[in-house]
Amino acid sequence: MTKLSFAEPVGDAMLADWQHVHNVIIATDTLSLDEVRERAGRNCLEVAYLEGEPVGCTTVRPPASDSPSTATVIARVLPALRHQGFGEQLYQRALERARALGATTIETVVLASNEDGLRFAETHGFVEIDRYVLPGDTIAYVDLRLA
Ligand SMILES: CC(C)(COP(=O)(O)OP(=O)(O)OC[C@H]1O[C@@H](n2cnc3c(N)ncnc32)[C@H](O)[C@@H]1OP(=O)(O)O)[C@@H](O)C(=O)NCCC(=O)NCCS
């Protein structure tokens, strides 16, 4: 298995790596560096590197007071680098992090146009619980929960 290295993004250069992966994949909702900084303050973010280049990233939204046992886990891998097991490595690390934060219910969210993401989530045991279009968007988001 190809060896990735993983890092919590600290500082603008690493936050920009996380931002790059996010914005390539979620092109309908790109984030500024300030927005990424704000997310880094409330979520657990990670970047995966292959030979110094970012290949993927994760978001773990920790359990919150309105849903104290639920965390949201999202893995992302750049399209050109998929189907090599990188998503699996990222997902397992994020899942472990969510469990360590006390989550007993795991959810994810996938853009409906993201066929790779939907298939990955379904093959990992997630089932759809909601589908909605945010104001100003045209593509739906799909919320899924680990059964
Ligand atoms: C979901 C996502 C992270 C998966 O990334 P990935 O790097 O392709 O993931 P993996 O390589 O671990 O697995 C993907 C597929 O490749 C297969 N695969 C893994 N290693 C492989 C290899 N060496 N050769 C061929 N196939 C391989 C896996 O079995 C899996 O097959 P499946 O889709 O039929 O189940 C990626 O598609 C993505 O970023 N999607 C958009 C973001 C998203 O929607 N995320 C939500 C999911 S939590």
The ligand as an SDF file (V2000), in Angstrom:
LIG
                    3D

 48 50  0  0  0  0  0  0  0  0999 V2000
  -15.0150    8.8740   -1.3610 C   0  0  0  0  0  0  0  0  0  0  0  0
  -13.5790    9.0730   -1.8110 C   0  0  0  0  0  0  0  0  0  0  0  0
  -12.8190    9.7840   -0.6860 C   0  0  0  0  0  0  0  0  0  0  0  0
  -12.9220    7.7280   -2.0530 C   0  0  0  0  0  0  0  0  0  0  0  0
  -11.5560    7.9570   -2.3810 O   0  0  0  0  0  0  0  0  0  0  0  0
  -10.6550    6.8130   -3.0520 P   0  0  0  0  0  0  0  0  0  0  0  0
   -9.2450    7.1990   -2.8030 O   0  0  0  0  0  0  0  0  0  0  0  0
  -11.0670    6.5350   -4.4320 O   0  0  0  0  0  0  0  0  0  0  0  0
  -11.0470    5.5780   -2.1230 O   0  0  0  0  0  0  0  0  0  0  0  0
  -10.4680    4.0940   -2.1860 P   0  0  0  0  0  0  0  0  0  0  0  0
   -9.4290    3.9960   -3.2530 O   0  0  0  0  0  0  0  0  0  0  0  0
  -10.0880    3.7040   -0.8100 O   0  0  0  0  0  0  0  0  0  0  0  0
  -11.7590    3.2540   -2.5810 O   0  0  0  0  0  0  0  0  0  0  0  0
  -12.5030    3.5510   -3.7380 C   0  0  0  0  0  0  0  0  0  0  0  0
  -12.6840    2.3140   -4.5930 C   0  0  0  0  0  0  0  0  0  0  0  0
  -11.4090    1.9270   -5.1430 O   0  0  0  0  0  0  0  0  0  0  0  0
  -11.1810    0.5530   -4.8580 C   0  0  0  0  0  0  0  0  0  0  0  0
   -9.7430    0.3690   -4.7190 N   0  0  0  0  0  0  0  0  0  0  0  0
   -8.9950    0.5970   -3.6210 C   0  0  0  0  0  0  0  0  0  0  0  0
   -7.6900    0.3140   -3.8790 N   0  0  0  0  0  0  0  0  0  0  0  0
   -7.6430   -0.0670   -5.1720 C   0  0  0  0  0  0  0  0  0  0  0  0
   -6.5900   -0.4720   -6.0180 C   0  0  0  0  0  0  0  0  0  0  0  0
   -5.3490   -0.5270   -5.5760 N   0  0  0  0  0  0  0  0  0  0  0  0
   -6.9090   -0.8030   -7.2930 N   0  0  0  0  0  0  0  0  0  0  0  0
   -8.1810   -0.7380   -7.7350 C   0  0  0  0  0  0  0  0  0  0  0  0
   -9.2290   -0.3560   -6.9630 N   0  0  0  0  0  0  0  0  0  0  0  0
   -8.9540   -0.0230   -5.7080 C   0  0  0  0  0  0  0  0  0  0  0  0
  -11.9490    0.3030   -3.5780 C   0  0  0  0  0  0  0  0  0  0  0  0
  -12.2540   -1.0560   -3.4130 O   0  0  0  0  0  0  0  0  0  0  0  0
  -13.1930    1.1280   -3.8080 C   0  0  0  0  0  0  0  0  0  0  0  0
  -14.0930    0.4250   -4.6530 O   0  0  0  0  0  0  0  0  0  0  0  0
  -15.6880    0.7230   -4.5950 P   0  0  0  0  0  0  0  0  0  0  0  0
  -15.8920    2.1640   -4.9110 O   0  0  0  0  0  0  0  0  0  0  0  0
  -16.2340   -0.1730   -5.6480 O   0  0  0  0  0  0  0  0  0  0  0  0
  -16.1050    0.3600   -3.1900 O   0  0  0  0  0  0  0  0  0  0  0  0
  -13.5250    9.9050   -3.1260 C   0  0  0  0  0  0  0  0  0  0  0  0
  -14.3030    9.2640   -4.1050 O   0  0  0  0  0  0  0  0  0  0  0  0
  -13.9960   11.3240   -2.9540 C   0  0  0  0  0  0  0  0  0  0  0  0
  -13.2250   12.1980   -2.5870 O   0  0  0  0  0  0  0  0  0  0  0  0
  -15.2900   11.5890   -3.2110 N   0  0  0  0  0  0  0  0  0  0  0  0
  -15.8280   12.9130   -3.0630 C   0  0  0  0  0  0  0  0  0  0  0  0
  -15.9430   13.3040   -1.6170 C   0  0  0  0  0  0  0  0  0  0  0  0
  -17.0620   12.5430   -0.9380 C   0  0  0  0  0  0  0  0  0  0  0  0
  -18.1430   12.4410   -1.4680 O   0  0  0  0  0  0  0  0  0  0  0  0
  -16.7820   12.0620    0.2760 N   0  0  0  0  0  0  0  0  0  0  0  0
  -17.8080   11.3890    1.0890 C   0  0  0  0  0  0  0  0  0  0  0  0
  -17.4590    9.9650    1.4070 C   0  0  0  0  0  0  0  0  0  0  0  0
  -17.0310    9.8310    3.1390 S   0  0  0  0  0  0  0  0  0  0  0  0
  1  2  1  0
  2  3  1  0
  2  4  1  0
  2 36  1  0
  4  5  1  0
  5  6  1  0
  6  7  2  0
  6  8  1  0
  6  9  1  0
  9 10  1  0
 10 11  2  0
 10 12  1  0
 10 13  1  0
 13 14  1  0
 14 15  1  0
 15 16  1  0
 15 30  1  0
 16 17  1  0
 17 18  1  0
 17 28  1  0
 18 19  1  0
 18 27  1  0
 19 20  2  0
 20 21  1  0
 21 22  1  0
 21 27  2  0
 22 23  1  0
 22 24  2  0
 24 25  1  0
 25 26  2  0
 26 27  1  0
 28 29  1  0
 28 30  1  0
 30 31  1  0
 31 32  1  0
 32 33  2  0
 32 34  1  0
 32 35  1  0
 36 37  1  0
 36 38  1  0
 38 39  2  0
 38 40  1  0
 40 41  1  0
 41 42  1  0
 42 43  1  0
 43 44  2  0
 43 45  1  0
 45 46  1  0
 46 47  1  0
 47 48  1  0
M  END
$$$$
